[in-house]
């Protein structure tokens, strides 16, 4: 199985490293516009093979899309990262043109690939990729909910002082500081609702911390995070390539589900070899429905800025 990752920066390289180390794919191609950058990252990863014990082939390419031919999954991380104080929404004008061109070049060489979109603003870039390529919606997946849910479970783990891997929880809605919806009502610790252990105020803090999880790291690091985003991409790619049928919150085109249409936004999906194999309709309460509708309105407003690019 072959995976191409466009953008060999922090997120792309971390994603490649995780996929290689975990033996998710047999071949990985890193591609970047900077001369020699992807080649250097690939060689560095390859030099960990004998110490870490994997045999995945990792290669790099400077803007040569022919090297990506025959990819089963292509991951788009290209675009500029967030700077301190910058919202994901502010990136739209810069990254939209980049993502559209990248997607078209990738699919020219790998017409059957499943596309995983990481570039921000992620929901809007997922929508752009779907509309620009004309692919069926099961083959275009926005990664954001995977990462947001990981952060949610981390904050729950810290509040509970319990192992994160014993905690279940998900985040739906837009992948933005004000649009994501951590489903605290449905979160559990080994099957027991977390509300049995945490007060309403504690859960509200977990939810708030999750929503600004990315911005918190950007303020601390001076740029966007990369370990958790890269690992989240690898987790999603693993479920695709190995047909694991995991239920993962992802940004996907809705056609009436959750009361929304013509929008890509985060909802729980079954992820397998065909990409989005099923959208899971969970029963939201009235408060959650209202939050989801508000989130969708905000995402749809950003999509309006794509008219000139898609025309």
N, C-alpha and C positions, 0 to 999 in steps of 0.2 A: 504494500500500500504506500502511495506517495502523497506527501503533503507539501504544498508550497506556502510560504509565509512571506508576504510582501511588507517590507519594513523591517530592517534588521536592528532597529533601535532597542531600547530597554525591554519593551513588551514583546516584540517579535523574537528577539534572541532568547529571552527567558522561556517563551513558549516553545521554541525549537529545542532548547536544552531539556525541558520537561518531557517533551514527546520522545526525544532520543533516549534519555535516561530510563524512562518507563517502558521503552520498547513498543510504543503505540503504533509506529509506522516503520516500514523498512527503509524508506528514503525521505529525506527532507531537503527542500531547496529554499534557501534564504535569498531574497532579492531586495536590492536597495539601489537608489539612484546615486549614492555616494561612491566614488571610485574605490574599489577594493574593500569597502567596509563590510559587505556581506560575506565576501571571501574570507576576510580575517576572522569574523565571528564564527563562521562555519569551521574553519581550521582549528580555532581554539576549542570548540566543542568536540571536534573529532579527537583532539589530543587528550580527552578525558576517557576515551573508550577503554583503555587497558586498566585504568584505575577504578572505573565505575562498572565495568563489565557489561557493556552493551555493544551491539554491532550495527546499529543504524547508520546508514550512509548519510552524511550531512555535507552539502555543498553550497557555495555562494555564487551569486551572479550580480554583476553591475548592469542592471536594467536590460538584461537579455531574456526576454520572456520565452524564447524558444527552449530554454533550459527547464522551464516549468511544465512542458508538454506531458500530457498523460496523468496529471494530478487527480487524485480522488477527492481531495479536499483542498480548497484554497482559502487562506486566512488573510484578511486585509487589515493591517494595522497602520498603514501609511497615513501621513498627514502630520500636522504639527501637534505636539502635546499641549496640555493646558499649562499656563503660567499662573503663579500665585495671583488670586483675585479674579481670574478669568473663568467664566462659566463655560460649560460644554456648548451652550447655545451660541456663544460668540465665535466658536470655531466654524460655524456652518459655511460661511462664505468662502473660507480658505480651503476647507477640506472637501467640500462637495465636488469641485472640479477634479481634484486628485483622485478621489475614490471612484468616480465615474470612469475615468480613463484607465485606471488600474483594473477594474472589473472587466471592462471590454477587452483589454489585452490578455488577461488571464483566460477568459473563456474562448478566445480565438485559438488558444493552444490546448485547452482542456474543456471542451464543450460539455462534458458530462459531469463536471465537478460540482460538489456542494460548496457553497460560498458561506464562510463565517465572517461576519463584519464586526470589527472591533473599534474602528475609527469613530471618533466623537464629532458631533452629537450622534450617538450610536443609533437611536431609533430612526432618526431622519436619514442617516447614511444607509441604513438597511432598506428603508422605503425607496431611496434614490436608486440603490443597486437593483432592487426588484423592478422598478419602472424602467430603468435604463436598459436592462438586459432582456426583459420580457420572459425571464425564466419562470417556471411554476413555483408557487410560493413555498413548497416544501424544501426547495434547494437554496433558499436565502435565509440565513439565520443570524440574528443579532445576539451577541454574546452577553450583553449587560446584566441580565437577570441572574446569570450564573455567578458573576462576581458579587453583585449586590447581596445575593442570598448567602454567599460565603462570609461576607462581612457581617451580615445580620447574625449568623450563627456564632461568629467570633464574639460579638458584643453580648449575646445571650450567655455564652460560655463564661465570659468575664463576670457578668452580673450574678450568675448562678454559682460560680466557682466550681464548675463541673467540666468534664472533657467535651471539647467541641464536637467530636465524632459521635457522641451520644445524643446530640441535639438535632432535631429536625425543624426546619423553618424555611420559608421562602419569601421572596420579595417580588411583587408584580408591579405593573405600571411602567411609566417612562423611566429611562436610565438617566435621571437628573436629580439634582440636589433637592428640588421641590416637588418632583413628580413621582418618585418611587414610593411604593406602599408596602412596608414590612407587615406581614400578616401575623401580628402578635397573638391574635385569637386562636390561630391554628398551630402555633409553634409548640413543640413538645420536647420533654427530656425523657428518653427511653419510654415513649408512649404516654407519658403523663403530661397534661397541659402545663406549660411554664407558669401560667397564672396561679398554679398551686404553690409556687415557690417565690414568685416575685409580685410585688404590689403593682397597682395601676401606675403609680408614679415611676417606679423602676422600669416598667415596660415602656412607658412613654419616653424615658431617657434612652433606653436601648434603641427604640425606633428613631429618635432624633439623631443619635450618634451614627446610626446606619445611614441615614439620608445624607449626612455630610461626611461620610466615610472617605470618599475620594478627595473632597476639598481639604479635609484634615491632613491627609498625607501630602497633598500638593503644597500646603502651607509649611509643613515640616521639611519636605525634601527639596522644595524649589522647583519641582516638576511633577508630572503625573507618576503614580505608583507603577511598579512593574512586576514584582514577584507574584502578588495575588492575581492581577490580570493575566499574566502569562500562564499561571497554573490553571486558571479558570478556562482559558482557551484549550489547553491540553485535555482537561476533564471533558469538555464538550466534544472535542475531536475523537477522544477515546470512545465515547458512546456512539459516535457515527461509524467509525471504521470497524469497530468490533461488535456493532449491532447490539448494543447493550440494553436498549429500550429503557434507558433511565428517564425519569420524569425531572426535567430541568426547566426552570423559568427562562424563556428566551423571547426575544423580540421577533414577532412573526406577523405577517399580514392577516388581519381579521376580516371576515366576511359575514358579519352578523353575530359572531361569538362575543359574549360579554356586552352585547348591545352596541357594538362598534363595527364600522366598515371602512374600507379604504384607508387603513392606518396600520403601521407596524408598531407594536407596543408589547411589553413583556407580559406573558401569561405562561402557565405551566404547560409544557409540551412533552410528548414522548419522543425521544431522540434515538434514531437507529440508522441503519445503512441507507435509508432513503431520505435522511435528514429529518424534517419535521414529519413524523408519522401520524401524530394525532395531537390536536389541541384539547387539553383536559379542561372541561367546564366545572369549576368548583363553585359551590353555592356561596356567594358573598352576602353579608348582611347589608342592611340599608346604608350604614355609615361607609362600609367598604365600597359599595356600588357608587356612592356619591364621590368618594375619593378617586375611584377609577375613571369616572366620567370627567372629572376635573383634570386629571392627569392626561387623558386622551385629548381634551381641548387644548392643553398646552403643547402637546406633541404635534397636533394637527396645525397649530398656528406656525410652528417652526417649519413644517413641511411646505407651507405657502411660499417660503423663500426659494424653493427649488424650481419655480415655474420657468424662469429664464434658462436654467440649465437643462431641463427636460424637454423644452420646446424645440 
